[in-house]
Amino acid sequence: MKNFFDPMNLNWEARLNVTVEVMKELSCARDPQAMNQVYARRMSQLFPTDRIISLSRRGLNPPAVKVTRYNLWPNIVNPWKENGKLPIIEGGFFGELIYNNAPVIIDELKIPPDDPAAEYLENQQSLLAIPQYDQGEALNMVIATREMPFAFPHERFPDLVWMSNLFGRATQTSVLTEKLQEAKAASDFEIQTIGRMQHALLQTNLPKIPTLDLAVHYQTSSKAGGDYYDVFPLPKDRWGILIADVSGHGTSAAVLMAVVHSLAKTYTGPPWPTGLLLSSLNQHLARHFTRPFGSFVTAFHAVYDPNQGTLHYANAGHIPPRLFRCSTQERLELGSTPRLPLGITEKAEYPEQIVELTPGDQVLFFTDGVIEATNSNGDYFGIEGIDNALSSCPVGAQAMLDSVLKDLAAFTNDAPPSDDRTLLAAKFMRLT
């Protein structure tokens, strides 16, 4: 094994087997420190040396150089985790080597005793200095030594240079991967925190409304989403219903959703006509939040009067809710006249419409993540999927949701959602 780099003394099959063993072991290393330990151990078997010193000038000014590894240190120091423990040498022989930016082989080494490198190279007579390049500069260097002179065959030196640099690139990739994993973990933690805060803004228990049974289902495509819903009391025993969908996904959508929540909760204008709330939201969003970032919000606002059994509503670019009349099997869209979403322009109007509900009527408010869910063939669940689920006229709002979600799960084969999904079901009961 010690003659691995001499093809005259080891046939190609044996060399290949050793190479495969090394590559397999390296592929199992979980981090750059583990990779380096595997590589150092294997190279010491294949290419025996007395001392191995690793140097770095990354982030330093000439002639300073940092010793990152030394095989005679009693305790291994992880240069990526414990960088502050590593010694820095000002100039001397090591500085000359690494700032020379080129491979060096010395057969009869002589180091002055006052040189900072002397303690690392005591009694060593043969030396290989192998630079590891980054953007064309030798930011790192591996030094191998032997106590005897002329110990390293010059003809094998090129193989060691390219092999060391390939390993250096692999190590750098591992370092970047580890940093990306750490950054992703930190990002995931932040997103989870935002997601928890966002969920705290949404109702978990809907209010009890006379003559109107309610149920809601909310599911995000990531740990934070941009869907929003709210059911809130109004004067004269009326109730407001608001559903909205922020463009985009993830953290940015969740933050804008929180803005919508804040604006809606602090609205102090007249509770009706229903378009007034949408106009107020639109002006604030367009003026301060959405236009600089190319974002927008679709929204549907309704006011339910339990005494009259009427639903007043206005639509701001949102998918029209479905009204299914169980008594006649009639299907209706609420607010189907095209209107601009919120946040595109300050000057937008949202006229109010009204529908009178009859006993057994089902109204389903939803976001586009429901109807745009796809199956394995790329087909959309669509409005047809919702209509089919409601056609059996389930008893109660929760039964409405269960029917839609069951059909949706079967259609998508329970695939995770690619967009946020919100469904708010309302079942109109007989007036008291």
N, C-alpha and C positions, 0 to 999 in steps of 0.2 A: 504493500500500500504506500510505502514512503516514496516509491518511484512512480507514482500515479502520473506525473507530468512528463514522464519519459516514455513515449509510445514504443520504444524499442524493447522495453522491459516488461510491458504489460499488454496483452492482446486487447483488441478493440472490444470484444464481448465483456471482458472483465471491467474495462474502463466504463462501458455503457452501464453495466449493473451498478457500479459504485455511483455513477452520476444520477441514475434513477433513484437510488436510495436517498441520496442527499436531497434531491428535488422533492421527493415525497415527504421527507421529514420537515423540510422548510415549508411545504404547503400546509402543514398542520399547526405551524406556529401561530399563535393568536395575536401577538403584538410585536413591534420592532425589537424590543429587548429579547424576547424569546427567539426571534429569527436570528439575531446576532449571536446568541449563545450557541444555537445549533450550528451556524456557519463556522464559528470559531472552533468548536469542538471537532467538527468534521475536517476542517482545514488543517488542524494540528495533527490529525491522523494521516492525512494525505500528503502534507507538506510540512514536515517537522521543523520547528523553530525553537529557539530558547526564550525569546521574548517577543511579545506583540504589544505595540503601543498605537493607540488611535488618537489622532489630533483633529482639532477643528479650529477654523478661524471665522466661522459664521458669526456675524454680529460684532466682530472685533476689529480694531484698527491696527495696522502694521506697527511694530513687528509682533504684537501679542498673539499668542496661540494657547488654546486650551487643551489639556490632556483629558480625553473623554474615557479612555480605557487603558488599563495596564495589567497584564496577566499576572503580575506578582503582587498586586494589591490584595490584602487579606479579605476584604469585603467588596463585592461587586456593587458598583454604583450605576444606577439607571440614568443615563444622560438626558433622557426625555422627561423623567419625573423628578430627578434630584440634581438638576443642572448647577445649582448653587454650591454643591459640595465639590465640584471639580476644580482642580488647580489651574491657574492661568500663569503662563511663563512669558516673560517679556524678552523677546528676541532670542539670540543665540542660535544654536545649530538647528533646533526644531523650526524656528521661525524662518531660517534660510530655506529649509526644505519645502515647507508648505507654500511659502510665498513665491518660490521659484516656479510653481505651477507646472512641474514636469516630473515624470518618473526618474528615480535615481537608484543606481546600484553601486555599492561600494564594497570592494573585496578586502581592503585593509583599512579598517576604521580606526581613526585616532581622534579622541575628543579631549580638549583641554579640561583639566579637573575643575576649573571655575565656571565652565559652561553650565547653564541651567539644565541641560539635557544629560549631564554626566551621570547623575544618580540613576537614570533610567537605562543607560547604555554601558554601565560598568562591566569591563572584561569582554565586551562584545566586539568582534572584528569584522563580521560580514553584515551588511545592511541592505535591505530593499525598502525603498520609499515609494508607495503606490498612491498617487493622487486619485481622489474620487471627485469627479467634476459635476458641477451644478451651474447651468447657464454658462458653460465654458470656463469656469473658474474652479480651481482646486480648493473648495471650501472645507473638505475633509481629506484626511490622509491616513493610511495604514502603514505602519513601519514594522517590518519583521527582521529579526537579527539572529545570528548564530555566534557562538564563541570562537569558532575556528575561522580562519581566513579562507577566501575563495569557496565559500560553502554553497553559494547559489548559482546554478547553471544559467548563464546569460540567455541561452536559447529558449528557456522556459519563461523568462520574464514577461514577454508580451502576453502570454496566456494568462498570467496572474493579473496583469493590468486590466485586460478586458473583463475577466471574470469578477474581479473586485468591483469594477464599475457597474457591471450588471447587477451584482448583489446590492450595491449602493442605491441604484435606482429602485430596486424592489423594496429596500428598506424605506426609502423616501415615500413610496406608494403606501406602504403599511402605516407610516406616520400620518400621512394625509387621511387615510381611511379611518384611523383612530380619532383624529381631530374631527372628521366629519361625523363619526358616530357620537362623539361627545357633544358636538354642536346640535346634532339631531335630538339627542336626549334632552338637552336644555330647551330646545325649541318645542319638543313634545310636552315638556313640563309646563311651559308657558301657555301652549295651546289648551292643555287640559285645565289649567287655571282659568283661562278665558272661558272655556266651555262650561265650567262649573258656575262662574259668575253669570254667564248668559242664561243658563238653566234657571238660576235664581230669579231672573227677571220674568220668566214665563210662569203662567198659572199651572199648578199641578192639580188643583181642585177647582173645577168650574163652579160658578154660582148656580143656585137653584132658581130657575125662572118659571113663574106660573105659565102653564100651557106650552112650554117649550123645553123639550128634553135635549140635553147637550152632552157631547163626548168629544174628546180630542186625542189625536195621535201625533206625536212629534218625534222625528228621527233625523239626525244629521248625517251627512256623508263623511264628515271628518269629526274631530273632537270639538269643533266649534262650527256653527253654521249661521246662515243669514235669514232663516225663516222667523217670522214673528206672528204672534196671535195674542188677542186680549179680548175679554168679555167684561164689561164694566157698567155700573149703574149710572143712570141719568135721571134728571128730574121727571116728574109726572109718571113715575113707575116704569119708565122705559129703560131699555138696555142697549148699550153700544156693542157692536161686534166689529173687530178690526183684524184683518189678516194681511200680511205683507211678506214680500220676498225681495231680499237685497241681491243685486247682481253679483256674480262671482261666488267663491266658496272660501272656507277657512277663516283665518283670523281677521282679515280685512272686512269680510262680510259680517262677522260677529260684532266687530267694533261699530260698524255702521248700523247694524240692527239695534245695538244699545243706544245709539243716537236717536233712532226712530222711537224707541221706547221712551226715552227721556222727553222728546218733543211732544209725543202724544199724551204723556202723563201730566205735562205742564201746560197743556192747551187750556186757555181760559175763555175762548170765544163761545159763541152760541152753539149748543149741542146739535142743532139742526137748522137748516138743511144739512144733510150728511156731507155734501161736497165742501163745506166750510172747513172741516177738520183736514181734509185732504189738501185743500188750497194752502192752509197754514203750514202743514208739513212740507209741501212742495217748495214754498218760498224759502223756508229756513234751510232745507237741504240744498237747493240750487244755489243759494247765496253763499253758503259757508262750507258745505261738506262734499258734494258729489261732483260738480262740474270740473274742478281742478284735477280729479282723478278718473274721470270718465265713468263714474258709477251712476246707478239709478236704482229706484225702488218701485216695484209694483205694489199696489195696495187696493184693498176693497173694504169699504166702510159701510156698515149697515146699522140701522136703529130699529129695534123690534119693540112694538107696542103690544103688550100682552092683553090689554083691554080691548083692542080692536082686531088683534090678529093680523096686523099689517107689518110689512118689512119695507122701510125706506132705505135706499142704498145709492151709493155713487162708486164709480170704478175708476182707478188710475192705472190703466194698462195691465191690470191683473187678469188672470184667466177667469172667465165668468163662472161663478158657482153654479152648480146644477140643482135645479128644482124638479123633483120627480113627484108627480101627483098620483098617488096610489089609487085614488078613486076612479081616475080616467086613464091611467097609464100614460099620461101626457108628460113630455120632457121639455123643460124650458131652460134657457140660459138667462142669468141675471146680469145686467150691465154689459151686454155684448157689443154696444156701440164703441168703436175704437177711441181710446183716450190716451194721452201721453202718460207715461210713468212719472213718478215723483222725481224731482231733482234734475230734470233735463233743461227746463226753462222756467223762469219765475212766473211768466205769464201763461198760465194754463187754467182752464175751467173744468169743473167736474159736476155736471148737472145731476140732479137727484131724480130717481125713479122710484116707483112704489109697486108693490105686489101684495095682494090680499091672499093670505094663506087659508087653506081649507083643512079640516081634520084629516090627519094621515099624511099630509105633505112632508116630503123629505128634502132638506136643503143640505148640500155638501159643499163647504168651502175648502179649497185645497191649493197647494202650490204646484209649480210645473214639474217638480221632481217626481210627482205621482204619475202623471200621464206620460212623461218622457222616459219612464223606466222601460228597459228593453229586455227582450228574450234573447236566446242564443243566436237567433237569426237576424237580430237587429231591428225587429219589429217593435213599435211602441205599444205600451199598454193602452194609452189614449183615452179619449172621452168615452169611447165605446166600452172599454173595460169597466169604467165607473158605472155607466148606465146598466150594463149587464149585472153588475153586483147589486145594484139598488132595485132592479126590476122585480125581485121577489118580495119587496116591501118588508124588510126586516122590522121586527117589533122593537122600537126604542133606538136611541142614538148610538149606544154602544154596539148593538147588533148591526147597525149600518156599517160602522167601522170594521167590525169583525168580518163582515161579508166582503168588503172591499179589500182588506188586508189579506184575507185568505186567497182571493182570486189573484191579487198582486204577487203573493209569494209563489203561487203555482206558476204564474206567467214567467216570472224571473228566475225560477228554480232557486229561490231564497238567496240569490246573489246580493252582496252588499250594495247599498245604494250609491250611485255616482253623483247624486245631487240630494240636497236636503228634501225631506218629505214631511209635509204637515197636512193633516186632515182634521177639519172641525165639522162634526155632524150635528144637525139640528132636526129634531122630529117634532112637528107641530101637533099638539093634542087638542082636544075639543075645548072651546071657550067655556069658562065657568059661568 
